[in-house]
Every structure is written in C-alpha cells, then in structure tokens.
Amino acid sequence: MSGRYRYCRFNRFARVAALRLAFALASVFAAGAGVAGEARYAFDPVHTRVAFQVSHAGFSNPVGTFSRIEGELQFDEADWSSARLKVRIPMTTLELGDADWREKILDRTFFDAEKFPEAVFESTTVESTGSNTANVSGNLTMHGVTRPVTLAVTMNALRRHPLTFKRTAGFSATASLKRSDFGMTSWKNLVGDDVRLLIEAEAVRDSADGDVPKVDEVKGGPE
C-alpha cells in the first residue's frame, strides 16, 4: 500500500468521523433546547403601570399610579405552574394629579418613601384558573412590612411584537389589600383601608424570535 493511498484513506476516514461527531453534537444540543423551555422576560417600563384605588371619605375612589416598574418573569409556555415573578415598584414614581397631595402621601404619614423607596412583589405559586387566566400568589413587601397577596392575572397576548420582533407577553391583573396590614393607619376617616390594585404589564423576552415576520404583520406600523 503506497503512502499516498494511506494518506487519502486516512483523510477520508477523518472527514467521515468529523461529520459524525458534528451530527452527534447537533443532536445533543437540539434535544437540550427542546427540554429547556423556560425563558426570561423583562418588564417593559414604558408599557407597565400599577394603579390603585382607595376611598376618599366615601365620596369617590380616586386613582393613583406607579411607573418605571422593573422586574422579570421566567416561565415555560407549556407549564405556567413553574413561573417565577419578581417586580420592583419605585415609590417616588407615584402620580396623583396634585403635587402637594403626592408629597403628603410619600412622607411618613403613608408610604415614607425616603425610608422605604420601593415595594417588591415576589411570587411563590401560580395556579391556573382558565385557558389564559391564573392566580399568582406571593409576598408583597411595602413600608417595611411583608404580607401575602394574590394577583388575578389574565394573559392578553403572547406573540412576537410587530415592531421589535421580540416575543412579548401582555397581562392585566387585579388584587386587593388593606393598607393597615402594611402599617399605614393614618387618616382613617378620610382615606379608606381597602385598596384595589389594577395592573397592566408587558414583558419582553431577552432574545428576538428567529422567524421572519410576515408582510401584513409589519405593514402600517402599530395598530
């Protein structure tokens, strides 16, 4: 057997072995990708708001809002029961429509925002209640006090955004709490104890979808 023949045969064998190895590695990684279905979503501060309603001496139920919400959501689309949620609400983003009233609510009379600059909600369990609804239970820490709170959540949409092409989850949620449970007991005759939370949120997946958008999905911009 000539040296040239042995060399060509060796090269052919090496190429076949390399191709087999590459195929095996690709199969392993593809299988791993199928198992690891959990993705991380970050809340979009522009399209996320937390609003609250509380009685004003029985005359009305005015609304206040918090913005610039930060946090993340991790979940597997095939198994929402394993979802994990953590949200941070900057107290100084409070809006009430009046600067003096806002200052009073943020001082030691109520939120004491200088001492407690943020509220934090962290989920503990998720219970499905329908095809696109769930109860998300967790702990809310506010004003230095931690109490259990349950959010009634509706998923409005889960799809690629027509502008960013990133997979986006949109939610609406409601919850109820008592401000006295969080150590805020001032002005009982003027400000109600029962507080209703109204939440609108969008969370964006870390990486863009790989599929190419259809023409009718981007034509004309956002609706």
Secondary structure, DSSP 8 states (H G I E B T S, - for coil): --HHHHHHHHHHHHHHHHHHHHHHHHHHHHHHHHH--EEEEEE-TTS-EEEEEEEETTTB--EEEE-S-EEEEEEETTEEEEEEEEEEEEGGG-B-S-HHHHHHHHSTTTT-TTTS-EEEEEEEEEEE-SSSEEEEEEEEEETTEEEEEEEEEEEEEEEE-TTT-EEEEEEEEEEEEEGGGGT--S-TTTEEEEEEEEEEEEEEEEEE-SS---HHHHTTS--
